[in-house]
Amino acid sequence: MEFAMKVTVDEMKCGTVGLCVKECPDVFRFREGSKRAAVRIDHIPPAFQACCLKAARICPNGAIAIED
């Protein structure tokens, strides 16, 4: 089985910029009724790991956490 990372978005830190949704739409989405980001899938498959890492890196508020 391949390694699958876990990604979370801290709602309190999310500034509704949406860079993560633009960078990795298969993983991130806007919460319904809000512009705060949410993670769409629990465990990130290898195909989406690079875009998740980039989304975490470019988030201006540091709201995205990557877990091993």
Predicted model as a PDB file, atoms N, CA, C, CB and O in Angstrom, pLDDT in the B-factor column:
MODEL        1                                                                  
ATOM      1  N   MET A   1       0.838  -1.191   0.000  1.00 48.00           N  
ATOM      2  CA  MET A   1       0.000   0.000   0.000  1.00 48.00           C  
ATOM      3  C   MET A   1       0.875   1.243   0.000  1.00 48.00           C  
ATOM      4  CB  MET A   1      -0.949   0.004   1.215  1.00 48.00           C  
ATOM      5  O   MET A   1       1.855   1.323   0.741  1.00 48.00           O  
ATOM      6  N   GLU A   2       0.518   2.208  -0.831  1.00 59.00           N  
ATOM      7  CA  GLU A   2       1.295   3.431  -0.922  1.00 59.00           C  
ATOM      8  C   GLU A   2       0.941   4.378   0.215  1.00 59.00           C  
ATOM      9  CB  GLU A   2       1.067   4.109  -2.269  1.00 59.00           C  
ATOM     10  O   GLU A   2      -0.171   4.353   0.742  1.00 59.00           O  
ATOM     11  N   PHE A   3       1.899   5.207   0.580  1.00 65.00           N  
ATOM     12  CA  PHE A   3       1.704   6.193   1.636  1.00 65.00           C  
ATOM     13  C   PHE A   3       0.615   7.184   1.241  1.00 65.00           C  
ATOM     14  CB  PHE A   3       3.020   6.932   1.935  1.00 65.00           C  
ATOM     15  O   PHE A   3       0.617   7.707   0.127  1.00 65.00           O  
ATOM     16  N   ALA A   4      -0.303   7.436   2.145  1.00 75.00           N  
ATOM     17  CA  ALA A   4      -1.343   8.442   1.917  1.00 75.00           C  
ATOM     18  C   ALA A   4      -1.282   9.462   3.043  1.00 75.00           C  
ATOM     19  CB  ALA A   4      -2.763   7.788   1.831  1.00 75.00           C  
ATOM     20  O   ALA A   4      -1.454   9.107   4.209  1.00 75.00           O  
ATOM     21  N   MET A   5      -1.040  10.721   2.710  1.00 93.00           N  
ATOM     22  CA  MET A   5      -0.935  11.760   3.720  1.00 93.00           C  
ATOM     23  C   MET A   5      -2.329  12.237   4.138  1.00 93.00           C  
ATOM     24  CB  MET A   5      -0.095  12.939   3.194  1.00 93.00           C  
ATOM     25  O   MET A   5      -3.324  11.964   3.466  1.00 93.00           O  
ATOM     26  N   LYS A   6      -2.375  12.949   5.257  1.00 95.00           N  
ATOM     27  CA  LYS A   6      -3.614  13.538   5.742  1.00 95.00           C  
ATOM     28  C   LYS A   6      -3.405  15.051   5.783  1.00 95.00           C  
ATOM     29  CB  LYS A   6      -4.017  12.966   7.159  1.00 95.00           C  
ATOM     30  O   LYS A   6      -2.360  15.533   6.220  1.00 95.00           O  
ATOM     31  N   VAL A   7      -4.405  15.784   5.328  1.00 97.00           N  
ATOM     32  CA  VAL A   7      -4.332  17.236   5.259  1.00 97.00           C  
ATOM     33  C   VAL A   7      -5.519  17.817   6.011  1.00 97.00           C  
ATOM     34  CB  VAL A   7      -4.309  17.732   3.783  1.00 97.00           C  
ATOM     35  O   VAL A   7      -6.636  17.311   5.904  1.00 97.00           O  
ATOM     36  N   THR A   8      -5.277  18.877   6.771  1.00 97.00           N  
ATOM     37  CA  THR A   8      -6.362  19.568   7.459  1.00 97.00           C  
ATOM     38  C   THR A   8      -6.256  21.068   7.212  1.00 97.00           C  
ATOM     39  CB  THR A   8      -6.334  19.263   8.975  1.00 97.00           C  
ATOM     40  O   THR A   8      -5.180  21.596   6.931  1.00 97.00           O  
ATOM     41  N   VAL A   9      -7.396  21.735   7.323  1.00 97.00           N  
ATOM     42  CA  VAL A   9      -7.446  23.189   7.209  1.00 97.00           C  
ATOM     43  C   VAL A   9      -7.962  23.737   8.535  1.00 97.00           C  
ATOM     44  CB  VAL A   9      -8.354  23.645   6.007  1.00 97.00           C  
ATOM     45  O   VAL A   9      -9.032  23.343   8.999  1.00 97.00           O  
ATOM     46  N   ASP A  10      -7.209  24.640   9.140  1.00 96.00           N  
ATOM     47  CA  ASP A  10      -7.618  25.292  10.373  1.00 96.00           C  
ATOM     48  C   ASP A  10      -8.593  26.415  10.008  1.00 96.00           C  
ATOM     49  CB  ASP A  10      -6.377  25.842  11.169  1.00 96.00           C  
ATOM     50  O   ASP A  10      -8.194  27.435   9.446  1.00 96.00           O  
ATOM     51  N   GLU A  11      -9.866  26.218  10.331  1.00 91.00           N  
ATOM     52  CA  GLU A  11     -10.897  27.197   9.979  1.00 91.00           C  
ATOM     53  C   GLU A  11     -10.627  28.573  10.571  1.00 91.00           C  
ATOM     54  CB  GLU A  11     -12.249  26.707  10.440  1.00 91.00           C  
ATOM     55  O   GLU A  11     -10.958  29.593   9.967  1.00 91.00           O  
ATOM     56  N   MET A  12     -10.028  28.596  11.751  1.00 94.00           N  
ATOM     57  CA  MET A  12      -9.761  29.878  12.416  1.00 94.00           C  
ATOM     58  C   MET A  12      -8.661  30.670  11.705  1.00 94.00           C  
ATOM     59  CB  MET A  12      -9.368  29.642  13.876  1.00 94.00           C  
ATOM     60  O   MET A  12      -8.649  31.900  11.750  1.00 94.00           O  
ATOM     61  N   LYS A  13      -7.755  29.975  11.063  1.00 96.00           N  
ATOM     62  CA  LYS A  13      -6.666  30.644  10.339  1.00 96.00           C  
ATOM     63  C   LYS A  13      -7.024  30.940   8.892  1.00 96.00           C  
ATOM     64  CB  LYS A  13      -5.415  29.797  10.382  1.00 96.00           C  
ATOM     65  O   LYS A  13      -6.446  31.844   8.289  1.00 96.00           O  
ATOM     66  N   CYS A  14      -7.962  30.196   8.326  1.00 95.00           N  
ATOM     67  CA  CYS A  14      -8.294  30.348   6.910  1.00 95.00           C  
ATOM     68  C   CYS A  14      -8.788  31.757   6.639  1.00 95.00           C  
ATOM     69  CB  CYS A  14      -9.355  29.316   6.482  1.00 95.00           C  
ATOM     70  O   CYS A  14      -9.725  32.234   7.280  1.00 95.00           O  
ATOM     71  N   GLY A  15      -8.152  32.415   5.688  1.00 92.00           N  
ATOM     72  CA  GLY A  15      -8.495  33.789   5.357  1.00 92.00           C  
ATOM     73  C   GLY A  15      -9.353  33.916   4.112  1.00 92.00           C  
ATOM     74  O   GLY A  15      -9.529  35.021   3.600  1.00 92.00           O  
ATOM     75  N   THR A  16      -9.884  32.827   3.620  1.00 91.00           N  
ATOM     76  CA  THR A  16     -10.791  32.793   2.466  1.00 91.00           C  
ATOM     77  C   THR A  16     -10.155  33.287   1.173  1.00 91.00           C  
ATOM     78  CB  THR A  16     -12.008  33.618   2.758  1.00 91.00           C  
ATOM     79  O   THR A  16     -10.856  33.770   0.284  1.00 91.00           O  
ATOM     80  N   VAL A  17      -8.852  33.172   1.062  1.00 93.00           N  
ATOM     81  CA  VAL A  17      -8.154  33.603  -0.154  1.00 93.00           C  
ATOM     82  C   VAL A  17      -8.427  32.638  -1.306  1.00 93.00           C  
ATOM     83  CB  VAL A  17      -6.636  33.707   0.102  1.00 93.00           C  
ATOM     84  O   VAL A  17      -8.621  33.071  -2.441  1.00 93.00           O  
ATOM     85  N   GLY A  18      -8.444  31.346  -1.026  1.00 94.00           N  
ATOM     86  CA  GLY A  18      -8.786  30.347  -2.032  1.00 94.00           C  
ATOM     87  C   GLY A  18      -7.650  29.837  -2.879  1.00 94.00           C  
ATOM     88  O   GLY A  18      -7.892  29.163  -3.880  1.00 94.00           O  
ATOM     89  N   LEU A  19      -6.409  30.135  -2.515  1.00 96.00           N  
ATOM     90  CA  LEU A  19      -5.278  29.633  -3.303  1.00 96.00           C  
ATOM     91  C   LEU A  19      -5.236  28.109  -3.304  1.00 96.00           C  
ATOM     92  CB  LEU A  19      -3.960  30.189  -2.758  1.00 96.00           C  
ATOM     93  O   LEU A  19      -4.879  27.499  -4.312  1.00 96.00           O  
ATOM     94  N   CYS A  20      -5.597  27.494  -2.186  1.00 97.00           N  
ATOM     95  CA  CYS A  20      -5.577  26.027  -2.112  1.00 97.00           C  
ATOM     96  C   CYS A  20      -6.617  25.418  -3.040  1.00 97.00           C  
ATOM     97  CB  CYS A  20      -5.822  25.557  -0.671  1.00 97.00           C  
ATOM     98  O   CYS A  20      -6.360  24.395  -3.674  1.00 97.00           O  
ATOM     99  N   VAL A  21      -7.787  26.036  -3.124  1.00 97.00           N  
ATOM    100  CA  VAL A  21      -8.853  25.533  -3.996  1.00 97.00           C  
ATOM    101  C   VAL A  21      -8.428  25.649  -5.459  1.00 97.00           C  
ATOM    102  CB  VAL A  21     -10.178  26.309  -3.752  1.00 97.00           C  
ATOM    103  O   VAL A  21      -8.708  24.761  -6.264  1.00 97.00           O  
ATOM    104  N   LYS A  22      -7.757  26.737  -5.797  1.00 97.00           N  
ATOM    105  CA  LYS A  22      -7.267  26.915  -7.170  1.00 97.00           C  
ATOM    106  C   LYS A  22      -6.116  25.960  -7.484  1.00 97.00           C  
ATOM    107  CB  LYS A  22      -6.814  28.363  -7.388  1.00 97.00           C  
ATOM    108  O   LYS A  22      -6.039  25.411  -8.583  1.00 97.00           O  
ATOM    109  N   GLU A  23      -5.233  25.768  -6.523  1.00 97.00           N  
ATOM    110  CA  GLU A  23      -4.041  24.933  -6.731  1.00 97.00           C  
ATOM    111  C   GLU A  23      -4.375  23.441  -6.776  1.00 97.00           C  
ATOM    112  CB  GLU A  23      -3.026  25.193  -5.626  1.00 97.00           C  
ATOM    113  O   GLU A  23      -3.783  22.693  -7.554  1.00 97.00           O  
ATOM    114  N   CYS A  24      -5.311  23.018  -5.950  1.00 97.00           N  
ATOM    115  CA  CYS A  24      -5.578  21.585  -5.808  1.00 97.00           C  
ATOM    116  C   CYS A  24      -7.089  21.340  -5.616  1.00 97.00           C  
ATOM    117  CB  CYS A  24      -4.772  20.999  -4.606  1.00 97.00           C  
ATOM    118  O   CYS A  24      -7.515  20.934  -4.534  1.00 97.00           O  
ATOM    119  N   PRO A  25      -7.890  21.583  -6.653  1.00 97.00           N  
ATOM    120  CA  PRO A  25      -9.346  21.474  -6.517  1.00 97.00           C  
ATOM    121  C   PRO A  25      -9.866  20.063  -6.269  1.00 97.00           C  
ATOM    122  CB  PRO A  25      -9.987  22.006  -7.739  1.00 97.00           C  
ATOM    123  O   PRO A  25     -11.005  19.891  -5.832  1.00 97.00           O  
ATOM    124  N   ASP A  26      -9.045  19.055  -6.542  1.00 96.00           N  
ATOM    125  CA  ASP A  26      -9.470  17.685  -6.256  1.00 96.00           C  
ATOM    126  C   ASP A  26      -9.440  17.386  -4.760  1.00 96.00           C  
ATOM    127  CB  ASP A  26      -8.584  16.693  -7.000  1.00 96.00           C  
ATOM    128  O   ASP A  26     -10.056  16.424  -4.301  1.00 96.00           O  
ATOM    129  N   VAL A  27      -8.726  18.208  -4.010  1.00 97.00           N  
ATOM    130  CA  VAL A  27      -8.586  17.985  -2.571  1.00 97.00           C  
ATOM    131  C   VAL A  27      -9.310  19.055  -1.752  1.00 97.00           C  
ATOM    132  CB  VAL A  27      -7.112  17.953  -2.189  1.00 97.00           C  
ATOM    133  O   VAL A  27      -9.964  18.736  -0.759  1.00 97.00           O  
ATOM    134  N   PHE A  28      -9.199  20.317  -2.159  1.00 97.00           N  
ATOM    135  CA  PHE A  28      -9.780  21.422  -1.398  1.00 97.00           C  
ATOM    136  C   PHE A  28     -11.035  21.965  -2.071  1.00 97.00           C  
ATOM    137  CB  PHE A  28      -8.757  22.541  -1.227  1.00 97.00           C  
ATOM    138  O   PHE A  28     -11.161  21.942  -3.295  1.00 97.00           O  
ATOM    139  N   ARG A  29     -11.946  22.447  -1.261  1.00 96.00           N  
ATOM    140  CA  ARG A  29     -13.158  23.100  -1.751  1.00 96.00           C  
ATOM    141  C   ARG A  29     -13.547  24.169  -0.742  1.00 96.00           C  
ATOM    142  CB  ARG A  29     -14.326  22.069  -1.967  1.00 96.00           C  
ATOM    143  O   ARG A  29     -13.048  24.194   0.383  1.00 96.00           O  
ATOM    144  N   PHE A  30     -14.446  25.052  -1.162  1.00 95.00           N  
ATOM    145  CA  PHE A  30     -14.996  26.020  -0.220  1.00 95.00           C  
ATOM    146  C   PHE A  30     -16.133  25.368   0.541  1.00 95.00           C  
ATOM    147  CB  PHE A  30     -15.480  27.303  -0.947  1.00 95.00           C  
ATOM    148  O   PHE A  30     -16.913  24.610  -0.035  1.00 95.00           O  
ATOM    149  N   ARG A  31     -16.233  25.656   1.831  1.00 92.00           N  
ATOM    150  CA  ARG A  31     -17.353  25.143   2.622  1.00 92.00           C  
ATOM    151  C   ARG A  31     -18.643  25.783   2.118  1.00 92.00           C  
ATOM    152  CB  ARG A  31     -17.148  25.430   4.148  1.00 92.00           C  
ATOM    153  O   ARG A  31     -18.659  26.951   1.728  1.00 92.00           O  
ATOM    154  N   GLU A  32     -19.707  25.015   2.131  1.00 89.00           N  
ATOM    155  CA  GLU A  32     -21.001  25.522   1.692  1.00 89.00           C  
ATOM    156  C   GLU A  32     -21.416  26.689   2.585  1.00 89.00           C  
ATOM    157  CB  GLU A  32     -22.074  24.399   1.718  1.00 89.00           C  
ATOM    158  O   GLU A  32     -21.375  26.590   3.811  1.00 89.00           O  
ATOM    159  N   GLY A  33     -21.814  27.789   1.961  1.00 89.00           N  
ATOM    160  CA  GLY A  33     -22.235  28.970   2.703  1.00 89.00           C  
ATOM    161  C   GLY A  33     -21.093  29.788   3.264  1.00 89.00           C  
ATOM    162  O   GLY A  33     -21.319  30.710   4.047  1.00 89.00           O  
ATOM    163  N   SER A  34     -19.856  29.462   2.873  1.00 86.00           N  
ATOM    164  CA  SER A  34     -18.681  30.142   3.408  1.00 86.00           C  
ATOM    165  C   SER A  34     -17.584  30.118   2.359  1.00 86.00           C  
ATOM    166  CB  SER A  34     -18.198  29.480   4.729  1.00 86.00           C  
ATOM    167  O   SER A  34     -17.612  29.307   1.433  1.00 86.00           O  
ATOM    168  N   LYS A  35     -16.634  30.998   2.509  1.00 87.00           N  
ATOM    169  CA  LYS A  35     -15.473  30.973   1.622  1.00 87.00           C  
ATOM    170  C   LYS A  35     -14.271  30.336   2.313  1.00 87.00           C  
ATOM    171  CB  LYS A  35     -15.123  32.392   1.157  1.00 87.00           C  
ATOM    172  O   LYS A  35     -13.154  30.405   1.800  1.00 87.00           O  
ATOM    173  N   ARG A  36     -14.486  29.724   3.458  1.00 94.00           N  
ATOM    174  CA  ARG A  36     -13.401  29.027   4.138  1.00 94.00           C  
ATOM    175  C   ARG A  36     -13.170  27.684   3.450  1.00 94.00           C  
ATOM    176  CB  ARG A  36     -13.722  28.830   5.651  1.00 94.00           C  
ATOM    177  O   ARG A  36     -14.111  27.034   2.993  1.00 94.00           O  
ATOM    178  N   ALA A  37     -11.928  27.291   3.386  1.00 96.00           N  
ATOM    179  CA  ALA A  37     -11.564  26.050   2.695  1.00 96.00           C  
ATOM    180  C   ALA A  37     -11.809  24.829   3.575  1.00 96.00           C  
ATOM    181  CB  ALA A  37     -10.098  26.092   2.263  1.00 96.00           C  
ATOM    182  O   ALA A  37     -11.797  24.907   4.804  1.00 96.00           O  
ATOM    183  N   ALA A  38     -12.030  23.711   2.913  1.00 96.00           N  
ATOM    184  CA  ALA A  38     -12.186  22.421   3.582  1.00 96.00           C  
ATOM    185  C   ALA A  38     -11.520  21.363   2.725  1.00 96.00           C  
ATOM    186  CB  ALA A  38     -13.693  22.078   3.829  1.00 96.00           C  
ATOM    187  O   ALA A  38     -11.331  21.551   1.523  1.00 96.00           O  
ATOM    188  N   VAL A  39     -11.168  20.260   3.343  1.00 97.00           N  
ATOM    189  CA  VAL A  39     -10.553  19.141   2.630  1.00 97.00           C  
ATOM    190  C   VAL A  39     -11.660  18.173   2.214  1.00 97.00           C  
ATOM    191  CB  VAL A  39      -9.474  18.419   3.518  1.00 97.00           C  
ATOM    192  O   VAL A  39     -12.503  17.795   3.027  1.00 97.00           O  
ATOM    193  N   ARG A  40     -11.647  17.781   0.957  1.00 95.00           N  
ATOM    194  CA  ARG A  40     -12.698  16.920   0.396  1.00 95.00           C  
ATOM    195  C   ARG A  40     -12.499  15.440   0.684  1.00 95.00           C  
ATOM    196  CB  ARG A  40     -12.774  17.120  -1.084  1.00 95.00           C  
ATOM    197  O   ARG A  40     -13.473  14.689   0.734  1.00 95.00           O  
ATOM    198  N   ILE A  41     -11.254  15.005   0.875  1.00 93.00           N  
ATOM    199  CA  ILE A  41     -10.974  13.582   1.077  1.00 93.00           C  
ATOM    200  C   ILE A  41     -10.095  13.390   2.307  1.00 93.00           C  
ATOM    201  CB  ILE A  41     -10.293  12.975  -0.171  1.00 93.00           C  
ATOM    202  O   ILE A  41      -9.245  14.227   2.610  1.00 93.00           O  
ATOM    203  N   ASP A  42     -10.307  12.287   3.009  1.00 86.00           N  
ATOM    204  CA  ASP A  42      -9.593  12.048   4.270  1.00 86.00           C  
ATOM    205  C   ASP A  42      -8.109  11.758   4.088  1.00 86.00           C  
ATOM    206  CB  ASP A  42     -10.228  10.903   4.998  1.00 86.00           C  
ATOM    207  O   ASP A  42      -7.271  12.365   4.755  1.00 86.00           O  
ATOM    208  N   HIS A  43      -7.780  10.840   3.194  1.00 90.00           N  
ATOM    209  CA  HIS A  43      -6.379  10.479   2.971  1.00 90.00           C  
ATOM    210  C   HIS A  43      -6.007  10.823   1.541  1.00 90.00           C  
ATOM    211  CB  HIS A  43      -6.129   8.968   3.260  1.00 90.00           C  
ATOM    212  O   HIS A  43      -6.658  10.391   0.589  1.00 90.00           O  
ATOM    213  N   ILE A  44      -4.959  11.600   1.410  1.00 94.00           N  
ATOM    214  CA  ILE A  44      -4.557  12.133   0.114  1.00 94.00           C  
ATOM    215  C   ILE A  44      -3.718  11.094  -0.628  1.00 94.00           C  
ATOM    216  CB  ILE A  44      -3.766  13.458   0.284  1.00 94.00           C  
ATOM    217  O   ILE A  44      -2.651  10.704  -0.155  1.00 94.00           O  
ATOM    218  N   PRO A  45      -4.196  10.646  -1.785  1.00 91.00           N  
ATOM    219  CA  PRO A  45      -3.422   9.669  -2.554  1.00 91.00           C  
ATOM    220  C   PRO A  45      -2.161  10.317  -3.150  1.00 91.00           C  
ATOM    221  CB  PRO A  45      -4.293   9.059  -3.679  1.00 91.00           C  
ATOM    222  O   PRO A  45      -2.097  11.538  -3.288  1.00 91.00           O  
ATOM    223  N   PRO A  46      -1.179   9.510  -3.494  1.00 93.00           N  
ATOM    224  CA  PRO A  46       0.081  10.030  -4.028  1.00 93.00           C  
ATOM    225  C   PRO A  46      -0.087  10.997  -5.199  1.00 93.00           C  
ATOM    226  CB  PRO A  46       0.942   8.890  -4.460  1.00 93.00           C  
ATOM    227  O   PRO A  46       0.710  11.926  -5.335  1.00 93.00           O  
ATOM    228  N   ALA A  47      -1.077  10.812  -6.027  1.00 94.00           N  
ATOM    229  CA  ALA A  47      -1.267  11.675  -7.198  1.00 94.00           C  
ATOM    230  C   ALA A  47      -1.545  13.130  -6.821  1.00 94.00           C  
ATOM    231  CB  ALA A  47      -2.408  11.147  -8.045  1.00 94.00           C  
ATOM    232  O   ALA A  47      -1.287  14.031  -7.618  1.00 94.00           O  
ATOM    233  N   PHE A  48      -2.064  13.367  -5.621  1.00 95.00           N  
ATOM    234  CA  PHE A  48      -2.410  14.732  -5.201  1.00 95.00           C  
ATOM    235  C   PHE A  48      -1.486  15.292  -4.129  1.00 95.00           C  
ATOM    236  CB  PHE A  48      -3.822  14.762  -4.695  1.00 95.00           C  
ATOM    237  O   PHE A  48      -1.694  16.414  -3.667  1.00 95.00           O  
ATOM    238  N   GLN A  49      -0.481  14.544  -3.727  1.00 95.00           N  
ATOM    239  CA  GLN A  49       0.378  14.993  -2.633  1.00 95.00           C  
ATOM    240  C   GLN A  49       1.194  16.231  -2.979  1.00 95.00           C  
ATOM    241  CB  GLN A  49       1.305  13.886  -2.231  1.00 95.00           C  
ATOM    242  O   GLN A  49       1.358  17.113  -2.136  1.00 95.00           O  
ATOM    243  N   ALA A  50       1.703  16.313  -4.190  1.00 96.00           N  
ATOM    244  CA  ALA A  50       2.522  17.473  -4.573  1.00 96.00           C  
ATOM    245  C   ALA A  50       1.706  18.753  -4.552  1.00 96.00           C  
ATOM    246  CB  ALA A  50       3.129  17.267  -5.964  1.00 96.00           C  
ATOM    247  O   ALA A  50       2.184  19.782  -4.072  1.00 96.00           O  
ATOM    248  N   CYS A  51       0.479  18.709  -5.065  1.00 97.00           N  
ATOM    249  CA  CYS A  51      -0.326  19.936  -5.072  1.00 97.00           C  
ATOM    250  C   CYS A  51      -0.760  20.308  -3.655  1.00 97.00           C  
ATOM    251  CB  CYS A  51      -1.564  19.765  -5.977  1.00 97.00           C  
ATOM    252  O   CYS A  51      -0.928  21.492  -3.362  1.00 97.00           O  
ATOM    253  N   CYS A  52      -0.944  19.329  -2.773  1.00 97.00           N  
ATOM    254  CA  CYS A  52      -1.272  19.631  -1.370  1.00 97.00           C  
ATOM    255  C   CYS A  52      -0.101  20.310  -0.676  1.00 97.00           C  
ATOM    256  CB  CYS A  52      -1.659  18.344  -0.612  1.00 97.00           C  
ATOM    257  O   CYS A  52      -0.282  21.276   0.066  1.00 97.00           O  
ATOM    258  N   LEU A  53       1.092  19.804  -0.921  1.00 97.00           N  
ATOM    259  CA  LEU A  53       2.281  20.422  -0.326  1.00 97.00           C  
ATOM    260  C   LEU A  53       2.457  21.851  -0.815  1.00 97.00           C  
ATOM    261  CB  LEU A  53       3.534  19.600  -0.651  1.00 97.00           C  
ATOM    262  O   LEU A  53       2.818  22.739  -0.043  1.00 97.00           O  
ATOM    263  N   LYS A  54       2.199  22.070  -2.105  1.00 98.00           N  
ATOM    264  CA  LYS A  54       2.308  23.428  -2.642  1.00 98.00           C  
ATOM    265  C   LYS A  54       1.231  24.320  -2.047  1.00 98.00           C  
ATOM    266  CB  LYS A  54       2.204  23.419  -4.178  1.00 98.00           C  
ATOM    267  O   LYS A  54       1.508  25.466  -1.693  1.00 98.00           O  
ATOM    268  N   ALA A  55       0.004  23.818  -1.930  1.00 98.00           N  
ATOM    269  CA  ALA A  55      -1.081  24.602  -1.343  1.00 98.00           C  
ATOM    270  C   ALA A  55      -0.733  25.017   0.087  1.00 98.00           C  
ATOM    271  CB  ALA A  55      -2.397  23.801  -1.361  1.00 98.00           C  
ATOM    272  O   ALA A  55      -0.979  26.157   0.480  1.00 98.00           O  
ATOM    273  N   ALA A  56      -0.165  24.100   0.858  1.00 97.00           N  
ATOM    274  CA  ALA A  56       0.240  24.424   2.227  1.00 97.00           C  
ATOM    275  C   ALA A  56       1.330  25.486   2.240  1.00 97.00           C  
ATOM    276  CB  ALA A  56       0.726  23.168   2.953  1.00 97.00           C  
ATOM    277  O   ALA A  56       1.333  26.375   3.091  1.00 97.00           O  
ATOM    278  N   ARG A  57       2.252  25.386   1.293  1.00 97.00           N  
ATOM    279  CA  ARG A  57       3.366  26.329   1.205  1.00 97.00           C  
ATOM    280  C   ARG A  57       2.898  27.733   0.818  1.00 97.00           C  
ATOM    281  CB  ARG A  57       4.393  25.831   0.195  1.00 97.00           C  
ATOM    282  O   ARG A  57       3.441  28.719   1.316  1.00 97.00           O  
ATOM    283  N   ILE A  58       1.900  27.838  -0.063  1.00 97.00           N  
ATOM    284  CA  ILE A  58       1.478  29.153  -0.553  1.00 97.00           C  
ATOM    285  C   ILE A  58       0.322  29.762   0.241  1.00 97.00           C  
ATOM    286  CB  ILE A  58       1.079  29.045  -1.998  1.00 97.00           C  
ATOM    287  O   ILE A  58      -0.057  30.907  -0.006  1.00 97.00           O  
ATOM    288  N   CYS A  59      -0.236  29.019   1.185  1.00 97.00           N  
ATOM    289  CA  CYS A  59      -1.328  29.563   1.995  1.00 97.00           C  
ATOM    290  C   CYS A  59      -0.806  30.753   2.788  1.00 97.00           C  
ATOM    291  CB  CYS A  59      -1.921  28.476   2.950  1.00 97.00           C  
ATOM    292  O   CYS A  59       0.104  30.590   3.601  1.00 97.00           O  
ATOM    293  N   PRO A  60      -1.363  31.960   2.573  1.00 97.00           N  
ATOM    294  CA  PRO A  60      -0.824  33.139   3.243  1.00 97.00           C  
ATOM    295  C   PRO A  60      -1.033  33.154   4.759  1.00 97.00           C  
ATOM    296  CB  PRO A  60      -1.442  34.359   2.655  1.00 97.00           C  
ATOM    297  O   PRO A  60      -0.351  33.894   5.468  1.00 97.00           O  
ATOM    298  N   ASN A  61      -1.962  32.350   5.259  1.00 96.00           N  
ATOM    299  CA  ASN A  61      -2.250  32.338   6.693  1.00 96.00           C  
ATOM    300  C   ASN A  61      -1.738  31.086   7.400  1.00 96.00           C  
ATOM    301  CB  ASN A  61      -3.731  32.462   6.912  1.00 96.00           C  
ATOM    302  O   ASN A  61      -1.930  30.932   8.606  1.00 96.00           O  
ATOM    303  N   GLY A  62      -1.094  30.199   6.662  1.00 97.00           N  
ATOM    304  CA  GLY A  62      -0.583  28.976   7.264  1.00 97.00           C  
ATOM    305  C   GLY A  62      -1.683  28.090   7.830  1.00 97.00           C  
ATOM    306  O   GLY A  62      -1.497  27.434   8.855  1.00 97.00           O  
ATOM    307  N   ALA A  63      -2.820  28.073   7.163  1.00 98.00           N  
ATOM    308  CA  ALA A  63      -3.988  27.341   7.665  1.00 98.00           C  
ATOM    309  C   ALA A  63      -3.987  25.852   7.305  1.00 98.00           C  
ATOM    310  CB  ALA A  63      -5.239  27.974   7.132  1.00 98.00           C  
ATOM    311  O   ALA A  63      -4.800  25.092   7.832  1.00 98.00           O  
ATOM    312  N   ILE A  64      -3.096  25.434   6.426  1.00 98.00           N  
ATOM    313  CA  ILE A  64      -3.084  24.044   5.973  1.00 98.00           C  
ATOM    314  C   ILE A  64      -1.980  23.270   6.685  1.00 98.00           C  
ATOM    315  CB  ILE A  64      -2.894  23.968   4.443  1.00 98.00           C  
ATOM    316  O   ILE A  64      -0.813  23.661   6.678  1.00 98.00           O  
ATOM    317  N   ALA A  65      -2.385  22.159   7.299  1.00 97.00           N  
ATOM    318  CA  ALA A  65      -1.425  21.294   7.998  1.00 97.00           C  
ATOM    319  C   ALA A  65      -1.341  19.951   7.278  1.00 97.00           C  
ATOM    320  CB  ALA A  65      -1.836  21.093   9.493  1.00 97.00           C  
ATOM    321  O   ALA A  65      -2.358  19.369   6.900  1.00 97.00           O  
ATOM    322  N   ILE A  66      -0.126  19.475   7.099  1.00 95.00           N  
ATOM    323  CA  ILE A  66       0.130  18.176   6.472  1.00 95.00           C  
ATOM    324  C   ILE A  66       0.558  17.228   7.588  1.00 95.00           C  
ATOM    325  CB  ILE A  66       1.234  18.274   5.330  1.00 95.00           C  
ATOM    326  O   ILE A  66       1.474  17.531   8.352  1.00 95.00           O  
ATOM    327  N   GLU A  67      -0.108  16.084   7.676  1.00 89.00           N  
ATOM    328  CA  GLU A  67       0.217  15.080   8.685  1.00 89.00           C  
ATOM    329  C   GLU A  67       0.731  13.811   8.024  1.00 89.00           C  
ATOM    330  CB  GLU A  67      -1.008  14.769   9.556  1.00 89.00           C  
ATOM    331  O   GLU A  67       0.266  13.420   6.953  1.00 89.00           O  
ATOM    332  N   ASP A  68       1.691  13.178   8.673  1.00 76.00           N  
ATOM    333  CA  ASP A  68       2.218  11.893   8.177  1.00 76.00           C  
ATOM    334  C   ASP A  68       1.343  10.762   8.644  1.00 76.00           C  
ATOM    335  CB  ASP A  68       3.668  11.666   8.646  1.00 76.00           C  
ATOM    336  O   ASP A  68       1.615   9.602   8.334  1.00 76.00           O  
TER     337      ASP A  68                                                      
ENDMDL                                                                          
END                                                                             
